[in-house]
Amino acid sequence: MARTSSTTKDETAANTVSIFERRFQNSPSLYRAPGRVNLIGEHTDYNDGFVMPAAIDFYAYVAIAQRHDRELRIYSENMQEERVLALDSLAGPPTHHWSDYIRGVAAVLQSARVNLRGADLVVNSEVPIGSGLSSSASLEVATATALLAIAGHEIPRPELAKLCQRAENEYTGARCGIMDQFIACSGKSGHALLIDCRSLDSQLLPLSEEVKIVVCNTKVKHNLAAGEYNQRRAGCEAAVRSLKKWLPQIRALRDVSLEQLEKHKAELAPETYRLAHHVVSENARVEQAAGALQRGELRDFGRLMYESHRSLRDDYQVSCKELDLMVGLASRQPGVIGARMTGGGFGGCTVNLVEKDHVAQFVKNVAEGYLSATGITPEIYVCEAADGASKILSC
């Protein structure tokens, strides 16, 4: 029912190496990049706003060894499938196949004048796919880190995050912001990271040792998620175009204050106003939450988490009955500081800050309550804030 990454990560790493050795009859180097949970700041990253993710100790692993041709021969343990990509013919639209993530990363690295070398790769991820914990960005960043290493090339972490974001935008068709790739590159153990998604300035914020990050996976993902995500992004862009009539200096919703938005509410379509209201108010909540963490005022941080969930449910309308149920169950448990949906929405996970002495009871009560209400056994992950991408084994 509950799972901690410490019981799986060493096993996953060793298994990835073993699969590589059997499949390619060679000894690999091993790289990994973490998934993430966003504590607060949802759907703000592609609006040039503020986010506060933490990398978590669930990882995508890439085992790699150089080839002497211009091919990437990739085996996915999760998909139980192999693909071969020619480094000289990576262009093309999304194919909606898992290999698009690797193809996209390789393509954008080459466009950045990295002289890639052919390689054998085994990819193996323990980040739950489709849960909103950024399985795609962890795979992209782990792959990029591995490919750069065998090419003997280094790229600063913020620039690497932007390249991986571009890979996902152009080669999978998901118009994601920069947050997921940035935290997969630059996370730090024991800390959340406040990121300015315009400047890419960031600030580490310590997380109390008395609190655990507990992620509750609803085990549902509604099919409309991808299309609705892109629609909301387009709606935010439409809001900026409308508001520019009165606020010509703005570049994104990040530049709009709540006072300005309310002043021009009547001139906006109701749906456009709702989307903008979430983004503008969420940016303010992120900045307030950073101050709360710096002051050690966890109850204020928790209040802002609940406010964020209500805004995502009512204004942005990306929650669903399962997420709302999970947040409601969590809010009634002893030791809970705050709870909210995390990720794009329409299913996936909630993030909860729970006093460590109450974690076991929280897991039991929430799992039982959710199963009773839905007939679905949730997955609950007790997480630690983790470091970003790294090499963990040399060949």
Secondary structure, 3 states (H helix, E strand, C coil): CEEEHHHCHHHHHHHHHHHHHHHHCCCCEEEEEEEEEEEECCCCHHHCCEEEEEEEEEEEEEEEEECCCCEEEEEECCCCEEEEEECCCCCCCCCCCCHHHHHHHHHHHHHCCCCCCCEEEEEEECCCCCCCCCHHHHHHHHHHHHHHHHHCCCCCHHHHHHHHHHHHHHHCCCCCCCHHHHHHHHCCCCEEEEEECCCCCEEEEECCCCEEEEEEEEEEECCCHHHHHHHHHHHHHHHHHHHCCCCCCCCCHHHCCHHHHHHCHHHCCHHHHHHHHHHHHHHHHHHHHHHHHHHCCHHHHHHHHHHHHHHHHHCCCCCCHHHHHHHHHHHCCCCEEEEEEECCCCEEEEEEEEEHHHHHHHHHHHHHHHHHHHCCCCEEEEECECCCCEEEECC
